[in-house]
Amino acid sequence: MVIFGLRSTTIASLNSQLQCRHCHTNESVWLYIYRHYFHIFWIPAFPLWKSAASQCTHCKQVLTNNEFDDELKQAKTEAVKIAKTPIWTFSWLLVGAAIVALLTISSLLNS
């Protein structure tokens, strides 16, 4: 039995200083950037896509990608450029590359 699936992790949290369209306060709206990844046995194999969500600090309203207005879309575009993918989301790829390298080296040494 192999356990696999999709998960996500927060890779950036940015204070966007935009006005909330729900409560119309000038308090800040936080923008969260997520990296989704494929996992095998809960160990990340490789990263897939990025997504975003925003939350008002006053009314706590949460908006997702498809609910963003033009200002939030622009802030999201800039935030996604800044947000870096953590190296640990490549865990299985790194382990696989190390195994292939070791097998190649051992076969060269044995010939």
Summary of the structure (lengths in Angstrom):
residues: 111
radius of gyration: 19.9
end to end distance: 36.6
largest distance: 72.5
contacts: 288
relative contact order: 0.20
helix: 36%
strand: 37%
